[in-house]
Amino acid sequence: MPGKRLSVVVTRRLPEVVETRMKELFDVELRDEDKPMTTSELAEAMARADVLVSTITDDIDAKLLARAGDRLKLIANYGAGVDNIDVTTARQRGIHVSNTPGVVTEDTADMVMALILGVTRRLAEGLRLAQSNDWEGWSPTAMLGGRIRGRRLGILGMGRIGQAVARRASVFGMQVHYHNRRRLHAEAEEGLEATYWESLDQMVARVDVLSINCPHTPSTFHLMNARRLKLMKPEAVIINTSRGEVIDENALTRMLRAGEIAGAGLDVFERGHEINPRLKELPNAILLPHMGSATLEGRVEMGEKVIVNIRTFADGHRPPDLVVPSML
């Protein structure tokens, strides 16, 4: 579409600096309120736009894509994950899909370490006690947590974020172990001082902290199921900043309640923002509202990537962050 000023529809509110830049470059339609579009609103937007800027809250399946019409040529996803989009069907219909990889790596890795410290040092429990009227002052045996130096960290998924977590954990004196679909090259392993486990079961049974950093795919759904969760040490903790569907949340809740797992730090949940009420009651669980990548710098960088993808596409070239089914 060289030379054409594209019609772009954005499904959610973005940082002001990103929206301002989009208004300068495109015929852009922005949201007045920051809530997800309904299915009908998405269908209407896809019918009138050359480019749809979607987010992870937009479920763009084959049925919805069938209503897109012939005008839509690019879905520029504002986010690295694209499991909310049926990429294969989109490609079959001549609709390209792009994403924003790499932007959230450092921010998410920071949050993993925050949750590891938060759970092992019982920060949420301490905060609640300090803000209550029940705290009677310091005691040698009160609010005892655990030291993370020397503990074994198991990383499930050693992509960009997993490796960033490994680098941070090493600085804290943790022993880094990992399980991944493909083993890293020897040089990468050596640089990260990481030990590879071919068997996830064996790794899970031996680590003190397990960090989930793999995407949600059919093969990773409930990868941490009840059987595998029971392999974990009773004093171990589990951290998830990736996708909620990777863990059987009901099984995890039962085990946390029973003391079969010491604690959990969760930034994502199996049913989106609908968190298991029994999970909310647990003192040994830190629950966050999907804020692992929520830094202003990161959100602006994501917007800049979206803009580059759209501009490159408008110039008749392949978007630098084009997603193809074989990548999934």
MARTOR-385310 format. One record per residue: residue in one letter; x, y, z of N, C-alpha, C, O in turn. Coordinates in pm, whole numbers, plus 50000, padded with zeros to 5 digits. Atoms other than C-alpha are relative to their C-alpha. Example, Ala and Ser with C-alpha at 12.3 -4.5 7.8 and 13.67 -1.06 7.14 Angstrom:
A500894988150000512304955050780500905012050000501945011850066 S499184988149994513674989450714499235010950073499745022050090 
! end
This chain:
M500814988050000500005000050000500865012750000500535022150072 P499134988350000502805025049922499235012649965498425012749873 G500604987050030501715061549932498635002050059498155013450062 K501364998649945498345054650093500075002750149500854996450220 R500104997349857497515069450433499004990050058497814990650028 L500805011249955496215039250617498965003950103499165013050184 S501024998949896493045037050818500334989950109500364977950084 V499575008549889494055023451158499005001250114498645012350155 V500905000249884491705013051439500754993650117501294982650104 V499325004749880493155008951790498934995250099497985002550127 T501075006049919491174986052022500035004150147499025002650216 R499904995949859492434999452360500735013350009501425017349915 R499234987949977493805031852504501474996350015501814986550081 L498565001849992497595034252465500625012450066499935022550081 P499384988149944500105058052626499835012149908499875010949785 E500334988050077499405093752516501035003149892500665007249782 V498964997050099502745097852339499864991049878500154995249766 V500185009350111501995067152127498785004049917498845004249794 E501204995850072498485078652038500265012749920499785013949807 T499694987550071499795113351944500794997249874500505003049768 R499205003350118502375098451709499154993049896499334995549776 M500875006850096499755076051549499115009949926498875008549806 K500864989950064497505106151483500775008049895500205012649797 E499174992850098500405122951303500224992149872500354997849764 L499605008550113501055093251076498864993449925498984990749805 F501065007950061497745075951010498645006850018498495016050098 D501404996749971494005081150981499574990450110499074979550082 V500145009349889493645066351325498715002450079498305013950100 E501204999649917490555058451528500374994650137500704982850151 L499595003649866491295057951902498794997550089497695002050059 R501075002949904489225045552194499855011650098500845017750139 D500254989849898487585070352430500094994250140500485001150234 E499965006549870487375045352714500914987949995501034981349891 D499045010849999489885019552823499364987050047499564982750161 K500535013349974487954987252809499934992449869499854998649762 P499955007950124487984958452559498775002349912497675004749962 M501134999750093485834960152247499204987050015499754976550046 T500835012050007482924936252231500284993049867500944998549779 T499815007450125482904909651960499405007649882500005008149775 S500644992350108480504930751754500835012349964500995015549846 E499174988250026482684961651794501284996349926501725003649837 L498815004650070485754941951688499714996949854500485000649765 A500375003650137483974928451380499805012649916500245013249801 E500234987450073482874963551280501315007249974501515012949867 A498704993450017486384977251336500814993249891501464999949810 M499245007550099487934949751125499435002049859500165000449760 A500634998050131485484957050843500345013749941500295015549819 R499774986550052486394993950819501475004450005501795015649965 A498604996149984490154993550888500914992949902500664981649861 D498905006550072493244986850680500884992550100501434981850071 V499155005849895495094979551005499245000350132498655010550168 L500575000749866493784968051340501154998650100501964989450090 V499025001049892495974974951644499304993250117498524999450190 S500675008249898494894947151881500874998750124502055002350124 T499265003049877495904937652234499624985950044498784979449981 I500255013649954495884905152433498564997850047498134986450062 T501395001649956492304912252546499044998249883497844996549903 D500835001950119491024908852188500134985649951501204981549907 D500015013850045490074873152101499594999749853498405000549820 I500244999450144490414872251722500134986049944501224981649905 D500015014050045489414837151619499554999149854499295009349789 A500355002250140488514821751283498615005649968498395011249860 K501374995250022484844830651322499975015249985499255020549901 L499954985550008485644867151380500735004549874500345014249810 L499254996550122488184868151097499154998549875499365005749777 A500895002050115485494855550860499115012249976498585014049867 R500844988050011483614888050928500815012549965500275023649959 A499124988450018486614910250852499825007049866500115018949855 G500104993950131485874916350487501345000249930502294993649973 D498805000050083488504924250225500955011550028502075011649977 R499184988249981489864957150352501174997650096502275002450072 L498985002149898491814945250658501184992049944501004981149891 K498815006650053495384936350563501084997750105502034990250081 L498995001749896497344938650889499375001050138498625010450166 I500324999149858496704930751255501335002350071502144993250083 A498764996549930499474948851444499764998550149499265007650215 N500295002949860499294932851785500915007950093502135008050075 Y499264992449900500344954852077500324990450114499624989750214 G499605010349904502154927352268500804989349930500714987649808 A499155010350059504604899152217499224987349971499434980949868 G500795012150019502134870652260498925001949896498315012649888 V501064999350102499734862951976499044988250014498364984649918 D500935011149983497784833952127498555004650003497644996350007 N501364994650010494754857052117499545001149855498405004849830 I500314998550142494864856351735500194986649929501194979749950 D499865011950085494254827451495500875004149881500375007949775 V499064995150102497384835451294499894992149870499974997949762 T500105008450121496974806251053498825004249913498965005949792 T501194995650076493454816450952500205013949944499795016749831 A499754986450049494514852750924500854999749873500545006549776 R499125000950117497304843650682499264994149881499464998549768 Q500785006050108494934821950479499065010249935498745009249817 R500894989650051492674852250442500765012249948500165022449914 G499184989050053495594874350332500225011250099500535022550059 I499804990049895495864892650664501314996950072501474986150128 H498745001649930499354897450805499815003050148498925010650187 V500034997749855499974896651180501415003550045502364996550011 S498714996349942502804914751359499855001150151498745001950203 N500034998849854503754917051725501135009050047501755015949966 T498954991249946506204934851957500954992050089500964993950211 P499145008849919508814909152069501165007650064501635017850013 G498784994849939511654916552306499845011950091500715014450175 V500164987649925510244948152458499814997450149500365004750232 V500385002149861508914933152781501004991450077500794988450195 T499075009649940511914910852854500525004650136500344997750236 E499354995449877513714931653116498995003250109499215000150226 D501024996449900510564944653286499394987550063499204987050185 T500595012349946509074909853321500994992550088500624987050192 A498985006649918512354895453450500155006950135500355000350237 D499974992749872512434922953713498854995550089499034993550210 M501175004049921508944912853821500144985850055499704982950166 V499755013649950509954876253848500815000750129500484994250228 M499164998949881512684885854093499245006650115499415002750231 A500814993749895510284908554282499084989950066498914990050188 L500915010149945507854879654323500774989150077500304984350180 I499195009849926510604855254424500315005450140500154998550240 L499694993849872511674879354698498735001950083498724999650204 G501244997349929508094888254785499434987750068498964988450181 V500565012349944507014852354838500934994150107500484990650216 T499095006549905510134838955008500215008350127500465002750233 R499844991449884510404869155241498665004550059498635012650152 R501354998049944506614870355303499615014950006499065019550106 L500234985650000506294906855202498525003550009498165013050079 A501434996949997502524906055145499444998050141498645006150188 E500475002549863501924890855489500505010850095499785015450183 G499454989449916504234916255648499305013349980499065020750075 L500724987650029502484944955474498645000250068498255010250128 R501325000649936499094933355594500105001450152499285008150214 L499834999249855500384929355950500345014350043499795019450141 A499584986449964502054963655956498855009949988498805019850062 Q501114990850020498864980255831498804996650088497795003750087 S501085003949911496684962156083500255005750140501245012650163 N499824995849861496204969156451500544988650087500534989650210 D499595011949926497624935256548501514999250023501964990750100 W498555001149989501364941956516500465005350135500165016750171 E499564996349866502974942856858501505003150006502085004150114 G498584996750004506504950656743500864988249960500384977149939 W499045009950048509634931756645500154988550097500074990250218 S499745011949920510264896456765501024991349927500994990749804 P498985008250067513194872856696499434988849912500104984049820 T500565011450075510854846056562498805004049913498124995449857 A501194995650075508214867256391500305001749851501395006049814 M499974997850144507594867656013501294994749935501895001349851 L498775005650056510514844855933499774995049858498904986649833 G500055004650137511024840355563501224991449970501774984950060 G498855008050039513814823555369500995007949919500625017449849 R498944993650078517114834155219500034993849860499914981749847 I499995005750135517294830654839501404996249953501544988149862 R498645003650039521074828954813500224985150024499924979950132 G499735014249988522094793054748498824991149960498984979049946 R501155008250038518594781854651500044996449852500645003549771 R500085004450139517924762854331498785006349933497655004749978 L501084994250080515874782154077499834991549875500784989549800 G500315007150123514184761653805499225009149907498185014649945 I500664991450099513244781153493499364991249894500054983649826 L500745007650100510564765853275499765009249880498855017549881 G500064991350116511084782152935501205009450000501195019550070 M498764992349998514554796052858500145008449875501165007949805 G499934990450109513724821952596500615013050050501435013050142 R499444987049961514514859052623499785002950148500715006550220 I500334996649862512714863552953500654990250096501204994350198 G499375009849914513954830953104501485002850019502005001550130 Q498574997149990517544840453025500255012850081501235013750155 A499874987749921517044875353170499804997150149500475003050234 V500205004349861515714859053489501254993050051501684995450163 A498805007449960518744836053498501135009450035501835007350134 R498914990449972521154865453481499785006950134500725008850211 R500294993349873519404882853768500174990550119500744994150222 A499945009749891519134851453979501454996750037501764994850155 S498595002949973522864844653944500625010850087501425007950177 V499484988949920523644879054085499554998750146500275002550238 F500525002049865521464870354386500574987450065500244984350180 G499375011949942523504838754438499174987549988499444977750058 M500815011950019520864814154320500664990749900501404995149812 Q499535009950096521734782054137498944998649891497784995849920 V500954999550110520114783053794499904986649930500904981049885 H500315012350074518494752253641498885003349902498115012649925 Y501064996850097516224751453337499574987749921500324978149903 H500555009850094514004730253117499445008049883498725017949904 N500424992750119513324741452762499744990149888500264979049887 R500285008950115511964726852441501284996449927501464985149882 R498695002550060515454730452296501095004450098500995014950161 R498894996549912518674730352494500785011749941500955012649820 L499194988950045520744762052476501364995149951501794984149984 H498645003350041524124762252306500915000150123500625006850222 A499105001549886527014753452535500515013550050500645015750170 E499484987049961528344789052530498975007850081499305014450180 A501074993049929524974803152637499804994250139499645001650236 E500135006649870524654777552915501125004250095500895007150212 E498844996549918528134785453037499905014550048500195017650163 G500124985949964527494822853029498975002550108499135011350192 L501074998649901524324818853234500244991550124499514992550222 E499725009449891525884792453462498744991850032498374990150148 A501295007049986522704772353400500164985249970500904981349880 T500005014650018522154734953429498714995749931497614999049975 Y501165004550079519864718753172499464986850053500224977750087 W500685012449963517314692353267499134995749881498215003049841 E500845005250108515884671252986498634996150053497624997549984 S501255004149938513224658353226499455011350087500075015350185 L500644989849918510864684953358499644994450136499795001350237 D500375006249873509654660953625501174999950098501025003350215 Q498835000749912513154656253761500435013750048500825015350164 M499624986549958513894693353765499045005450105499465010750208 V501034994849909510604702553933500164994150140499945001150239 A499885006649870511264677454211501205004850080501285002450201 R498744996649933514654692454294500215015050025501125018750099 V499764985649984514264730454276499255005550120498284999650168 D500634993149888513354754354555499025010749952498035013850019 V500864990050061511794780554329499814996149854500784993049785 L500295003050141510074773653995499405012349935498365017349980 S500504988350073509614802653752499464995649864500184989549785 I500645003550127507174797753463500245011449901499805022749923 N499684989950100508424816253155499794994849858500494998949765 C500275005450132506974796552863498645005049951497805008750033 P501284995350053504114806652630498894989850019499154978250052 H501145009149997500634791752631499774994649860499445002249768 T500285007050125500284766452350499234987350036499134984050154 P500675012649966498294734052323500904990550079500404983050163 S499105009249931501394715452444500385004750140500854996750220 T499654995149866501924737952750498765002150088498905006050203 F501204998649917498284738952868500084990250117500244978150098 H499925008149878498334726453228501284991650001501284980350050 L498715007049993501974716453183500354997350146500894986850180 M499875002249856502134721353559498644995550052497875003350109 N501275005849956499224698253633500134995050144501174996650207 A500005004649861498284682453967501124990050026501794990650129 R498955010249981500654653053919501375006550011502165002950098 R498674993950000503634675253841500185009650118501275010750173 L499924991349883502824700454115500334991950125501044996750214 K499755008449882502894671654365501464995450008501904990650112 L498585003449998506504665054265500845010650072501965007850115 M499244989149940507554698554409500194997850150499364991650216 K499745000649856509104701054755498915007950074498425017950022 P500994992449922506644712255026500475014150033499655023150052 E499464986749968508974741655099500295008449876500815019549887 A499734992850124509214751954732498915010349971497805009450023 V500974990050043507494781954575499975000449847500934996549781 I500194999550144506164787454224499645014349959498825020850023 I500194986450050506224820054024499514999149856500074991649776 N500505000150138504194826553708499735014249952498835021050001 T500214987050065504524858153498499744998149851499795007849775 S500115003250142503894840753165498554999249955497985009149907 R501405002050036500434826253099499354991350107499924981250148 G500675007149893497944814353357499634985849965499564977250053 E500465013350041496864784253152501064989250015500754977350008 V498935009849987500244767553200499874992250131500354980950140 I500175006549871499304759153562498544996150020497635003649985 D501345003949957496284739453680499725007950129500165004150237 E500194990749889495074767553907499244993850116499534996750232 N500755006549892492594746454101500904990750081500844990650204 A499085009049930495254720554182501005008050083501305004350197 L499054991649926497714747754283499355005750126499965005950232 T500704994349886495124763854510499844989750111500064992750228 R500175010649900494404730854683501314997250073501324995650195 M498715003349939498094724254743500535011350086501175008850189 L499604988649917498784759254872499225000050132499785002650238 R500835000649880495884755755115500444988850094500384990250216 A499615011649920497164721955231501445000750048501894992150124 G498604998949961500734734055275500924990649924502054988349966 E499195009250081501984710155006500955007649908501905001849855 I499094990650064503594739954831500055012250090499015016750138 A499864989449899504984768155045499385013349958498835020450042 G500524987050040503934797754835499975001649849500544993649775 A500104997250143503124812654496499965015149977499395022650055 G500084986150047503634845754317499464999849860500134995349767 L500705001250128501174849354031499635013849945499005021850012 D500364987750069500864877853783498984997349890498445006549830 V500955004250103498634858153544499164988550055499584981450146 F500945009749945495654835353596499324992449886499234997249773 E500535008950103493984807053413498795005649929498595002949811 R501214994450060490744825953352500075015249991499105022250022 G499844985650016492114860553286499905007450132500635004450227 H500134992249877490974885453547499054993650100498834999050209 E500885007149907488584860353705500864990550084501144979250043 I499105007649914490744847953991499194991050093498174995250148 N500635009449909489754817354192499835006550138500835010150199 P500224993549870488144831854510500774993450114501215000350207 R499265007049894489824805154724501485003549996502165003250098 L498614995950014493184815954586500225013750065501265016250124 K499894986649942492524851654698500094999750153500605009050215 E500045000949854492074839855056501334995850061501514996850183 L498785006349948495564824755087501055010250040501385019149961 P498954990849957498204843055291501354997349933502215006149929 N498725003850060501014824455112500025001849848500864996049780 A500034997150144500084837254764499995015049978499175022150035 I500014986050044500984870954614499375000249862499854993749769 L500754999250125498514879454337500095014149945499775023850014 L499854986950065499184907854092499115000749876498834990549815 P500934998350112496914922353818500715001149864500585011249795 H499315000850130499044912353515500815012749973500615019649873 M499214987850010501564940253569501494997449979502325006250000 G498595003550019504784921953488500725008749901501915011649919 S499374991550102505464943553183499545014450011499795022449920 A500634986849989503714974553315500975010850046500915015450161 T499204987949978506365001453292499675009649887499365005549775 L500284990150103505835033853104500974998549883500584999349767 E499005001550106509075028552916499674988349908499764989349786 G500325011750080508024993952805498785002049913498784998049796 R501234997750077504545004352696500255009449881499685007549774 V499674990950110505955032952487500814992849894500574994649775 E499205007650097508535009952326499124990549920499344988749801 M500925008750071505734985652239499265008049892499105003449779 G500694991550097503845014152072500895003949883500435004549769 E499064996450107506935024151877500204988449904500314990449783 K499885011850087507294988551747498764998449913498874995249794 V501235000850078503644988251640500055009949885499705006649771 I499944989650103504175020851451500994996349889500694998249771 V499015004250100507315007751277499434988949912499624989149790 N500605010950078505454976251171498975005349901498935000949786 I501034994550089502564996451028500645008249888500275006949772 R499374991450102504795021750849500744991649896500694994549777 T499285008550094506944994350697499024992949906499264991749786 F501035006450081503824976250578499405010049900499155006549785 A500574989750087502425008850436500925003249883500465007149776 D499024997350106505635013050234500164988249905500984988549813 G499965011550089505044979250074501044989650035501384981149953 H498985009549958507624960050274499484990850112498424993350170 R500365009549895507494931050517500225006550137501315011450165 P499804994649865506904943050875501124992650071501194980350063 P498875006849935510034936051082499604989650102500374980350130 D500445009549898508014917451344498824991649952497894988750028 L501065008250058505824897151111499984986250067501034980050086 V500175013249939504454865551275499494990449893498544993549821 V500475010250094504114834151066499694987550081500294985450186 P500415011849922502454801551180501144991150043501074985250151 S498895008949966505754782451176500765004850121501514997150182 M499324994449883507034805851451499314996150129499904997450236 L500795001949880504314795451692500284986550065499684983350168 
! end
